[in-house]
Amino acid sequence: MKKKFVNLLILNAVPWLVALVATHGQLTMLVVINLLLINIGFTFANVFSR
C-alpha cells in the first residue's frame, strides 16, 4: 500500500517535470528537481514514521 502511494506520487510528478523542462529549460529543471527531492523526502518521512 505504501509503495503504491509513493509510486503514484512519482508518476504524477513526472509529466509536470517533463512539461517544465520542455518549456523553461535547465535552470527551472534544477529548481524543480530540488523541490521534487524535498517533496519525496518529506513523503518518505511521513510514510515511514507511521
C-alpha positions as CSV (number, residue, x, y, z in Angstrom):
1,M,0.0,0.0,0.0
2,K,2.7,2.5,1.0
3,K,4.8,1.6,-2.1
4,K,1.8,2.0,-4.3
5,F,1.2,5.5,-2.9
6,V,4.8,6.6,-3.5
7,N,4.8,5.2,-7.0
8,L,1.6,7.1,-7.8
9,L,3.2,10.3,-6.4
10,I,6.3,9.9,-8.6
11,L,4.2,9.0,-11.7
12,N,2.1,12.2,-11.1
13,A,5.2,14.3,-10.8
14,V,6.9,13.1,-14.0
15,P,4.6,14.7,-16.6
16,W,4.9,18.1,-14.8
17,L,8.7,17.7,-14.8
18,V,8.8,16.9,-18.5
19,A,6.5,19.9,-19.3
20,L,8.5,22.3,-17.2
21,V,11.8,21.1,-18.7
22,A,10.4,21.4,-22.2
23,T,9.1,25.0,-21.6
24,H,11.6,26.6,-19.3
25,G,14.9,24.7,-19.8
26,Q,17.8,23.9,-17.4
27,L,17.5,26.4,-14.6
28,T,13.9,25.5,-13.9
29,M,14.8,21.8,-14.2
30,L,17.3,22.3,-11.4
31,V,14.8,24.1,-9.2
32,V,12.1,21.6,-9.9
33,I,14.3,18.6,-9.2
34,N,15.3,20.2,-5.8
35,L,11.7,20.7,-4.9
36,L,10.8,17.2,-6.0
37,L,13.6,15.7,-3.9
38,I,12.4,17.7,-0.9
39,N,8.8,16.6,-1.5
40,I,9.8,12.9,-1.9
41,G,11.9,13.2,1.3
42,F,9.0,14.5,3.3
43,T,6.7,11.9,1.8
44,F,9.0,9.1,2.8
45,A,9.5,10.6,6.3
46,N,5.7,10.7,6.7
47,V,5.1,7.2,5.4
48,F,7.8,5.6,7.4
49,S,7.2,7.4,10.7
50,R,3.7,5.9,10.9
